[in-house]
Amino acid sequence: MTSDDQIDSERIVLWAKQALSDGASILDIGACSTRPNSTPVSEEEEWRRLAPSLEAIRLACPSATLSIDTFRPSVAQRALELFGELIINDISGGSETMYDLVARYNAPYIFTFSGDYSRLAILDEYPTANWILDPGFGFCGGVDADYACLRKIDSLRAYNRDILVGVSRKSMLYKPLGLTPDECLIPTQALHLYALEHGATILRTHDVRDTYNIITLWSKIK
């Protein structure tokens, strides 16, 4: 391990410990940007970045639930083989190879369907699989499409799966309001409340403590 790798590992452990202290129940870790229009790093570079971070968090926070943000079955397999139980978070919507992999390892799988509700028909092929449903806000085809998708999340309850909503500081918030992502804490929490009220069971967020507080108060109301 180089000195830079050691520094990065120390930073990610500090981040992990803080997030858990702030109330996070899942730590989502990725080593390849999946933002729209980004250029993915190579498979080997993704793994070179990911493996030390996973190892460091596993050692420092052995009871933490970890989610791996990758669309590559080979990276997911290496992570599952070396680090055991993990959630696979695949923003691509997956492939037969990925579906077979998570089934083989009995791994929870975040299925991102990018606003295309017709893709949920594939759940009929995996009726007992532990798939978490993610509408994929930011990948639905623009701000209006993101909101159209959000208005339909109630329908996801019928599948009896966990529903993940990730709207934190995204363009669907800051573009209509003329804000920057850094100014979107309150708008984010407004949509979090809507999502919780309409079936969301997991919120992906940049602001763990604030989101934890929102969930705590919403739970008291419910």
N, C-alpha and C positions, 0 to 999 in steps of 0.2 A: 504493500500500500504506500503510495506517495504521500508527501506532506499535505498536498492539496486535497487528496482523497480523505485524509484524516480530518482536515478542517471541515470538509463538506459533511462527513459523517457526524462530527460533533454538532454541527449546525442542525442537521436533520433530527438528531436525538433531542436537542433542546426544543426544536419545534414540536416534536411528537409529545414530549412530556408536557409542554405548555398546553397543547391542544387537548390532551387527556385531562389535565387539571381543569381546563375550562369547560369540560363536559362532553367532549367528543366521544362517540361510541364506536366510530370507524375512522381509521386513518387511510386516506386514499393517496397512493404514491405512484407517480409516473415519471418516466425518464425520456419521453418522446412527446413533443408538443402535438396536441390534437386540435389546436385552434383552427377555425376555418382559414383556408388559404396558406397554412403553414407548410413548410417542407420537412417531412419526417427525417430524423437521423437514421443511419443504418441500423440493422438489427443488432449487430455486434456492439455498436456504440450505445444503443439503448440498454443492452444487458450490462455493459461495462459501467454505466452510470447507476443502473438499478440495483444490482447485486450488493454492493457495499452498503447502500442505504437500507435495504431490507435486513441485511445481517446486523447492522448497528441497532436498528429499532428492535429486532427480535431479541437481541442481547439485553438492551436497556429496558424494554417494555414487553416482557415475555407474554403477558396476558392480553395485550392489545389485539383487537381485530383489525386485520390489514386488508386493504383492497388494492389491487394492482391495476393501474390504468394502462392497458396495452391492447392493441388490436391484432397482435401477432401471436398465433397459437404456439409457435416455437418458444417465444419469450415466456408466455404463460406456463408452458410445460416445464421449462427450466426452473421457474420460480416455485411451482407446486412440488417439484421433485426435491428441491433443496430446502424449502422453508415450510413445507407442510400446508396446513389449512389456510387458504387465502380466498378472498372474493376476487373474481376476475371482472374488471370493469372495461367493457369493450364498446367504445363509442361508434364503431363501424357498423354495428348491427350484426356482426358475426358471419360465420360460414359453417358449412357442415363440419369442417375440420375442427373449428373451435367448439361447436356444439358437442361433438363426439368427445373432445378432450375434457371438457368440464363434466360431462356425464361419467367418464371413466374415473375421474378423481372425486366425483360427487362434490364438486366445488360450487358454491353459490356464484351465480352469473348475472351481471347487470346487462340486460338486453336493451340497447338503445335503438328505438325505432324511428327517430328523427321526424316525428310528427305524422308518420304514415301509419294510421291506425289499422289499415288493411294488413300490415305485416304481422299483426298479432295473431293471425290465423295459424302461424307456425306453432303456437302454444299447444294446439291440438295434437301435435306430433310429440310433445314432451310434457304430458299432463302431470307428471309427478316431479319434474325437475325443479330445483330451487332457483328459479329465475326471478330476478328483481326487475320491474318494468320502469324504464327511464324514457320519457317522451323525447328527450334530447333537445331541450331549449337551446337556441343558438344555432341549431342545425336544421330547423324546420322550414327554412326558406324565406327568412326575413322577419321583421318585427310583427307585422300583422299575422303572419302564419304562426309565430310563437304564441300569440294571444289566442288565436283560434284553437290551437292545440291545448292551451291551458284551460280553456273553457270546457273542454271535453274530458278532463281527467277523472271526473266522477265515473265515467263509463269503465274505467280500469278496475274499479272495485269488484266487478263481476268475475274477474279472473282469479280472485283470492290469492294474489301475490303481493309482496311488498311493492310499494310505489315510491320511486325516487324522483325528487324534483330538485333540479339544479338551476336556479335562476340568479344566484348570487352575483351582483354587480355586472350583469351581462348587458349587451346592447339593447335588449328589449326593455330595459329600464332606463338607461341613460340617454338613448337616442330620442325617445318621445319627450323627455323632460329637458333636453338640452344640457345635461350634466356630464360630468366625467365619472368613470367607475369609482373613484375615490369618494365621490359625493353621494353614493347610492346606498348607504347603509339603511336609512329609513325606508326608501322604496323597496329595497330587498325584503325587509321584514314585513312590509305590507303584503307582498306577494306570498311570503312564507305563511302568513296567517290564512290567506285564501287557500293555499295548497293544502294546509293541514285540515281545514274545514271541509275540503272536497276529496279527502282520501289519501293524501300523501303520508307515508310512514317513515320516510328517510329524507332529510334535507341535506344537500351538499352545499357547504357554505365556506366563505373565507373568514367569517366573523363568528367564531365558535361560541364564545361566552354570550354574546348578544342573542344568537340564535337559540342557545340553550335556555336563556331566560324567557324568550318568546314561547318555546315549547312548554316550559314549566307553567307559565301562566295560562296558556291555552288549555293545558291538561286540567288545571284547577277549574276552569269554566266548564269543561266537558264532564 
